[in-house]
Amino acid sequence: MPTAAGLAAALAGPVADPNLGNITGRVTDAETGRQLWEHGSDVPLLPASTNKTLTTGAALLALDRDERVTTTVVAADQTRQPGVVVLVGGGDPILSAAPPGQDTWYRGAARISDLADQVRKSGITVTAVQVDDSLFSGPDFAPGWDPADIDGGDIAPIQSVMIDAGRIQPTTVDSARSTTPALDAGRALAVALRVDPARVAFAPTPPTGRQLASVQSAPLIERLRQMMNASDNVMAECIAREVARATGRPQSFAGAVDAVSSKLSGAGVDMTGATLVDSSGLSVLDRLTAKTLDEVVGAAAGPDQPAMRPLLDLLPIAGGSGTLSDRFLGDDPRTSSAGWLRAKTGSLTAINSLAGIVTDDSGRVLTFAFISNDAGPMGRVALDTLAGTLRTCGCGG
């Protein structure tokens, strides 16, 4: 069984690697909740995408795992705007413009083609398409985001209706994103309805006409799985807004952060030191402590918050899935953490982080969180070495 003294001895060497830069961390016994090791765990650092662990935990607490998001098409005032239909965003960023029968980028995504079929069956002769993106409030780009990350494929403006999370080329892994995702969705519907996509514009006010069509997203648990495995920033931001809606807060960056933080605090997670401006971890203004991250994973692993338990299954598997598929692949299966460790990753320039669980060689489950800022050129390798030590550290001394 791992002990504090055993862990301290085993981790002393790996944690001293200068490639880790400013490193903080915490390790806890999952069964008892007892802290076994910590290193500056109450110091707030830039967490990168491990922030998505908080978003997922709060979503599991606030929403049903089968929760779906609905996108609709509504008729405009036919007296004043005959033939005009309005695509109404419901908060689903992964609506797909793929034709029927073609795989979508996101598993189980709702389709523009289904909306178009329903509109045609409604009997209205469509002359133009408008878009209502009024569901989300506040800015659509968070403080601390780099606009260059749109072309880099990491983010798009967060709007209440999008196609393929803003990807310009949805079949390309590293596709650039769009600066006008909501209008792109409207244009895709216009093309499907064979009206001029160049005339697509935002609706001046939310439409009040009859609903002509609706489609639903995949269930929440499937969307969370895809978000966590791919570390999808757009999905994370929109799911956090679902938490905001469920808790009566504005569907904005600030409202989502407040909702996520409040849900986790209510579940007993210590949010001291947390300063967040988004729900994906992309902002360079975000700060979290390793203690908070470890407590989120610990809440999922422990007995008191059963609603959070699926979080553990959503974490990428070392050497097996998502952002960990090519990591922890040691040559010797007796010492490799592949298959034994699951964690959410975080990566920005000179920033590396991990938060997850590992089963050690005595069969004990540990939760852990490590945040490395100002990392050296081998920072990710050094962080994996630190986390991997938990698997075979022989910490029962």
C-alpha positions as CSV (number, residue, x, y, z in Angstrom):
1,M,0.0,0.0,0.0
2,P,1.4,3.5,-0.9
3,T,2.5,5.6,1.9
4,A,3.4,9.3,2.2
5,A,7.0,8.5,3.0
6,G,7.3,6.0,0.1
7,L,5.8,8.5,-2.4
8,A,8.1,11.3,-1.2
9,A,11.1,9.1,-1.8
10,A,10.0,7.9,-5.2
11,L,9.0,11.3,-6.5
12,A,11.9,13.3,-5.2
13,G,14.1,12.6,-8.3
14,P,11.4,13.1,-11.0
15,V,10.0,16.2,-9.5
16,A,13.5,17.8,-9.4
17,D,13.9,17.6,-13.2
18,P,14.6,21.2,-14.4
19,N,12.5,20.6,-17.5
20,L,9.4,20.8,-15.3
21,G,10.1,24.5,-14.6
22,N,7.6,25.6,-12.0
23,I,5.9,22.4,-10.9
24,T,3.1,21.8,-8.5
25,G,1.3,18.5,-7.7
26,R,-0.8,16.4,-5.4
27,V,-1.4,12.7,-5.0
28,T,-4.3,11.2,-3.1
29,D,-5.5,7.7,-2.1
30,A,-8.7,7.4,-4.1
31,E,-10.4,5.0,-1.6
32,T,-9.8,7.1,1.6
33,G,-9.4,10.5,0.1
34,R,-6.2,10.9,2.1
35,Q,-3.5,13.2,0.7
36,L,-0.3,11.2,0.3
37,W,2.0,13.7,-1.4
38,E,1.9,17.4,-2.4
39,H,4.3,19.9,-3.9
40,G,3.0,23.5,-3.9
41,S,-0.4,22.1,-4.5
42,D,-2.2,25.3,-3.3
43,V,-0.2,27.6,-5.7
44,P,-2.4,28.7,-8.6
45,L,-0.8,28.1,-12.0
46,L,-1.9,28.1,-15.6
47,P,-3.8,24.7,-16.0
48,A,-4.3,24.6,-19.8
49,S,-6.8,21.9,-20.8
50,T,-7.0,20.1,-17.5
51,N,-9.5,22.9,-16.9
52,K,-11.9,20.7,-19.0
53,T,-11.9,18.2,-16.0
54,L,-13.8,20.9,-14.0
55,T,-16.3,21.5,-16.9
56,T,-17.0,17.7,-17.2
57,G,-17.5,17.3,-13.5
58,A,-19.9,20.2,-13.3
59,A,-21.8,19.0,-16.3
60,L,-22.3,15.5,-14.8
61,L,-23.6,17.2,-11.6
62,A,-25.9,19.6,-13.3
63,L,-27.2,17.7,-16.3
64,D,-28.7,14.3,-17.1
65,R,-26.2,12.2,-19.0
66,D,-28.7,11.7,-21.7
67,E,-29.3,15.5,-22.1
68,R,-29.5,16.7,-25.7
69,V,-29.3,20.1,-27.3
70,T,-32.0,21.1,-29.8
71,T,-31.5,23.2,-32.9
72,T,-34.6,24.5,-34.7
73,V,-35.8,26.3,-37.8
74,V,-38.6,28.8,-37.2
75,A,-40.6,30.8,-39.8
76,A,-40.2,34.5,-39.7
77,D,-43.2,36.8,-39.8
78,Q,-44.6,35.7,-43.2
79,T,-46.6,38.9,-43.6
80,R,-43.5,41.1,-43.4
81,Q,-40.9,38.6,-44.6
82,P,-42.6,36.0,-46.8
83,G,-40.5,32.9,-47.3
84,V,-37.9,33.8,-44.7
85,V,-36.9,31.0,-42.2
86,V,-34.7,31.4,-39.2
87,L,-32.1,28.9,-38.0
88,V,-32.3,29.2,-34.2
89,G,-29.2,28.2,-32.2
90,G,-29.8,26.1,-29.2
91,G,-26.1,25.8,-28.1
92,D,-25.0,22.9,-30.3
93,P,-21.7,23.6,-32.0
94,I,-21.3,20.3,-33.8
95,L,-24.2,20.4,-36.2
96,S,-23.0,18.8,-39.4
97,A,-23.4,19.9,-43.0
98,A,-22.3,16.4,-44.2
99,P,-24.7,14.9,-46.7
100,P,-26.9,12.0,-45.7
101,G,-24.9,8.8,-45.5
102,Q,-21.6,10.5,-45.1
103,D,-19.8,10.2,-41.7
104,T,-19.7,13.3,-39.7
105,W,-16.6,14.7,-37.8
106,Y,-18.4,14.2,-34.5
107,R,-20.1,11.0,-33.7
108,G,-23.9,11.3,-33.5
109,A,-24.0,14.9,-34.7
110,A,-27.3,16.4,-35.8
111,R,-27.5,17.3,-39.5
112,I,-28.4,20.3,-41.6
113,S,-29.8,17.9,-44.2
114,D,-32.4,16.7,-41.7
115,L,-33.5,20.3,-40.9
116,A,-33.8,21.0,-44.6
117,D,-35.9,17.9,-45.2
118,Q,-38.3,19.0,-42.5
119,V,-38.5,22.5,-43.7
120,R,-39.4,21.3,-47.2
121,K,-42.2,19.1,-45.8
122,S,-43.6,22.0,-43.9
123,G,-45.1,23.5,-47.1
124,I,-43.3,26.9,-46.9
125,T,-41.6,28.1,-50.0
126,V,-38.3,29.4,-48.7
127,T,-36.8,32.5,-50.2
128,A,-34.1,33.3,-47.6
129,V,-32.4,32.1,-44.4
130,Q,-31.6,34.1,-41.3
131,V,-29.7,33.0,-38.2
132,D,-30.7,33.7,-34.5
133,D,-27.7,33.4,-32.3
134,S,-29.1,35.3,-29.4
135,L,-29.0,32.4,-26.9
136,F,-25.5,33.1,-25.8
137,S,-24.7,36.5,-24.3
138,G,-21.5,38.6,-23.9
139,P,-18.4,38.4,-26.0
140,D,-17.9,35.4,-28.3
141,F,-14.1,35.3,-27.7
142,A,-12.6,34.9,-24.2
143,P,-10.0,37.2,-22.6
144,G,-6.5,35.6,-23.0
145,W,-7.3,33.8,-26.2
146,D,-5.0,34.3,-29.2
147,P,-6.9,35.2,-32.4
148,A,-4.1,33.2,-34.3
149,D,-5.6,30.1,-32.7
150,I,-8.6,30.4,-35.1
151,D,-6.3,29.8,-38.1
152,G,-4.4,27.3,-36.0
153,G,-7.5,25.2,-35.6
154,D,-7.8,25.4,-31.8
155,I,-10.8,27.6,-31.4
156,A,-13.6,29.6,-33.0
157,P,-15.8,32.4,-31.8
158,I,-18.3,30.7,-29.5
159,Q,-21.8,31.1,-31.0
160,S,-25.0,29.3,-30.3
161,V,-25.1,27.5,-33.6
162,M,-22.1,26.3,-35.6
163,I,-21.2,23.5,-37.9
164,D,-18.4,21.0,-37.1
165,A,-17.4,23.3,-34.2
166,G,-16.3,25.9,-36.7
167,R,-14.0,23.7,-38.8
168,I,-13.6,25.1,-42.4
169,Q,-12.6,21.6,-43.7
170,P,-14.3,19.1,-41.4
171,T,-12.5,16.1,-42.7
172,T,-9.1,17.6,-41.9
173,V,-7.7,17.0,-38.4
174,D,-6.0,20.3,-38.1
175,S,-8.5,22.4,-40.1
176,A,-8.5,26.1,-39.5
177,R,-11.7,27.4,-37.9
178,S,-14.1,30.1,-39.1
179,T,-14.5,33.6,-37.7
180,T,-18.2,33.5,-38.6
181,P,-19.4,30.0,-37.5
182,A,-23.1,30.9,-37.0
183,L,-23.4,32.5,-40.4
184,D,-21.6,29.5,-41.9
185,A,-24.4,27.3,-40.4
186,G,-27.0,29.5,-41.9
187,R,-25.3,29.4,-45.3
188,A,-25.1,25.6,-45.1
189,L,-28.9,25.5,-44.5
190,A,-29.5,27.9,-47.3
191,V,-27.5,25.7,-49.7
192,A,-29.5,22.6,-48.6
193,L,-32.7,24.6,-49.2
194,R,-31.4,25.8,-52.6
195,V,-31.6,29.5,-51.8
196,D,-28.9,32.1,-52.0
197,P,-26.3,31.6,-49.2
198,A,-24.9,35.1,-49.9
199,R,-28.2,36.5,-48.5
200,V,-27.9,34.8,-45.1
201,A,-27.9,37.4,-42.3
202,F,-28.6,37.5,-38.6
203,A,-32.2,37.8,-37.6
204,P,-32.8,41.3,-36.1
205,T,-35.0,39.8,-33.3
206,P,-35.7,36.3,-32.1
207,P,-38.4,34.8,-34.4
208,T,-41.9,34.2,-33.1
209,G,-43.3,32.2,-36.0
210,R,-44.2,28.5,-36.1
211,Q,-41.4,25.9,-35.7
212,L,-40.7,24.2,-39.0
213,A,-37.9,21.7,-38.0
214,S,-35.8,20.5,-35.2
215,V,-32.8,18.2,-34.6
216,Q,-31.1,17.0,-31.5
217,S,-27.5,16.5,-30.6
218,A,-25.9,13.3,-29.3
219,P,-26.5,12.6,-25.6
220,L,-24.3,14.6,-23.1
221,I,-22.2,11.6,-22.1
222,E,-21.2,11.0,-25.8
223,R,-20.4,14.7,-26.3
224,L,-18.3,14.7,-23.1
225,R,-16.4,11.7,-24.3
226,Q,-15.5,13.3,-27.6
227,M,-14.7,16.6,-25.9
228,M,-12.3,15.0,-23.4
229,N,-10.6,12.6,-25.8
230,A,-9.9,15.3,-28.4
231,S,-9.6,18.1,-25.8
232,D,-12.1,20.1,-27.9
233,N,-12.2,23.7,-26.8
234,V,-15.3,24.7,-28.6
235,M,-17.3,21.7,-27.2
236,A,-16.1,22.5,-23.7
237,E,-17.2,26.1,-23.9
238,C,-20.7,25.2,-25.2
239,I,-21.2,22.4,-22.7
240,A,-20.3,24.8,-19.9
241,R,-23.0,27.1,-21.1
242,E,-25.4,24.2,-20.7
243,V,-24.4,24.1,-17.1
244,A,-25.0,27.8,-16.9
245,R,-28.5,27.4,-18.4
246,A,-29.4,24.6,-16.0
247,T,-28.4,26.7,-13.0
248,G,-30.1,29.9,-14.1
249,R,-27.0,31.8,-15.1
250,P,-26.2,33.8,-18.3
251,Q,-24.9,31.7,-21.1
252,S,-21.7,33.6,-21.4
253,F,-18.1,33.0,-20.5
254,A,-18.5,34.5,-17.0
255,G,-21.9,32.8,-16.5
256,A,-20.4,29.4,-17.4
257,V,-17.4,29.8,-15.2
258,D,-19.6,30.8,-12.3
259,A,-21.9,27.8,-12.9
260,V,-19.1,25.3,-13.1
261,S,-17.3,26.7,-10.0
262,S,-20.5,26.8,-8.0
263,K,-21.5,23.2,-8.9
264,L,-18.1,21.9,-7.9
265,S,-18.0,23.9,-4.7
266,G,-21.3,22.4,-3.8
267,A,-19.9,19.0,-4.3
268,G,-17.1,19.7,-1.8
269,V,-14.3,20.7,-4.2
270,D,-12.0,23.4,-2.8
271,M,-12.0,26.1,-5.4
272,T,-9.6,28.4,-3.4
273,G,-7.1,30.1,-5.8
274,A,-9.2,29.4,-8.9
275,T,-9.3,32.3,-11.3
276,L,-11.0,31.3,-14.6
277,V,-12.1,33.2,-17.6
278,D,-13.1,30.2,-19.8
279,S,-14.2,26.6,-19.4
280,S,-11.7,25.0,-21.8
281,G,-8.3,26.1,-20.4
282,L,-7.2,27.9,-23.6
283,S,-6.9,31.3,-21.9
284,V,-3.5,32.3,-20.6
285,L,-5.4,34.1,-17.8
286,D,-6.7,31.0,-16.2
287,R,-5.3,29.8,-12.9
288,L,-6.0,26.6,-10.9
289,T,-4.3,24.7,-8.2
290,A,-3.2,21.1,-8.3
291,K,-5.3,20.6,-5.2
292,T,-8.5,21.7,-6.9
293,L,-7.8,19.5,-9.9
294,D,-7.0,16.5,-7.7
295,E,-10.1,17.1,-5.7
296,V,-12.3,17.0,-8.8
297,V,-10.9,13.7,-9.8
298,G,-11.1,12.5,-6.2
299,A,-14.8,13.4,-6.1
300,A,-15.4,11.3,-9.1
301,A,-13.4,8.4,-7.7
302,G,-14.8,8.6,-4.1
303,P,-18.2,7.5,-2.7
304,D,-19.9,10.8,-2.1
305,Q,-20.6,12.1,-5.6
306,P,-21.8,9.1,-7.7
307,A,-23.1,11.5,-10.4
308,M,-19.5,12.4,-11.2
309,R,-18.2,8.8,-11.5
310,P,-18.5,8.7,-15.3
311,L,-15.7,11.3,-15.4
312,L,-13.2,8.6,-14.7
313,D,-14.3,6.7,-17.9
314,L,-14.1,9.8,-19.9
315,L,-10.4,10.4,-19.2
316,P,-8.0,9.4,-22.0
317,I,-6.1,6.1,-21.5
318,A,-2.3,6.2,-21.4
319,G,-1.0,4.6,-24.6
320,G,-4.6,3.9,-25.7
321,S,-6.9,6.8,-26.5
322,G,-7.3,10.5,-27.1
323,T,-4.6,12.9,-26.3
324,L,-2.7,10.1,-24.4
325,S,-2.7,7.6,-27.2
326,D,1.0,8.2,-28.0
327,R,2.2,8.7,-24.5
328,F,3.4,6.4,-21.7
329,L,4.4,3.8,-24.2
330,G,7.4,2.3,-22.3
331,D,9.2,-0.6,-24.0
332,D,8.9,-2.8,-20.9
333,P,5.2,-3.7,-20.1
334,R,6.2,-4.5,-16.5
335,T,7.1,-0.8,-16.0
336,S,4.9,1.0,-18.5
337,S,1.9,3.0,-17.3
338,A,0.1,2.3,-20.6
339,G,-3.4,1.0,-19.8
340,W,-3.0,1.7,-16.0
341,L,-3.2,5.4,-16.1
342,R,-6.0,7.7,-17.3
343,A,-5.7,11.5,-17.3
344,K,-6.8,14.7,-18.9
345,T,-3.9,16.4,-20.5
346,G,-3.1,20.1,-20.8
347,S,-0.7,21.7,-23.3
348,L,0.2,25.2,-24.1
349,T,3.5,26.9,-24.9
350,A,5.8,25.9,-22.0
351,I,2.8,24.6,-20.1
352,N,2.1,20.9,-19.4
353,S,-0.4,19.4,-17.0
354,L,-2.1,16.1,-16.1
355,A,-5.0,15.2,-13.8
356,G,-6.3,11.7,-13.5
357,I,-6.0,8.3,-11.8
358,V,-3.6,5.4,-11.8
359,T,-3.6,1.9,-10.4
360,D,-0.2,1.2,-8.8
361,D,1.5,-2.2,-8.8
362,S,-0.1,-3.1,-5.4
363,G,-3.5,-2.6,-6.9
364,R,-4.2,0.7,-5.1
365,V,-5.9,3.5,-7.0
366,L,-4.4,6.9,-6.7
367,T,-5.7,10.3,-8.0
368,F,-3.2,12.9,-9.0
369,A,-2.7,16.3,-10.5
370,F,0.5,17.9,-11.8
371,I,0.8,21.4,-13.3
372,S,4.1,22.5,-14.9
373,N,4.6,26.1,-16.0
374,D,7.7,27.6,-17.6
375,A,8.7,24.1,-18.8
376,G,11.8,23.3,-20.6
377,P,12.1,21.6,-24.0
378,M,11.6,18.1,-22.5
379,G,8.8,19.3,-20.2
380,R,6.2,16.9,-21.4
381,V,8.5,13.9,-21.2
382,A,9.5,15.0,-17.7
383,L,5.9,15.3,-16.6
384,D,5.1,11.8,-18.0
385,T,8.0,10.4,-16.1
386,L,6.8,12.0,-12.9
387,A,3.2,10.7,-13.3
388,G,4.5,7.3,-14.6
389,T,6.5,6.8,-11.4
390,L,3.2,6.4,-9.5
391,R,2.5,3.1,-11.3
392,T,5.7,1.3,-10.2
393,C,7.1,3.4,-7.5
394,G,7.1,0.7,-4.8
395,C,5.7,3.3,-2.4
396,G,4.7,1.0,0.4
397,G,7.9,1.3,2.3
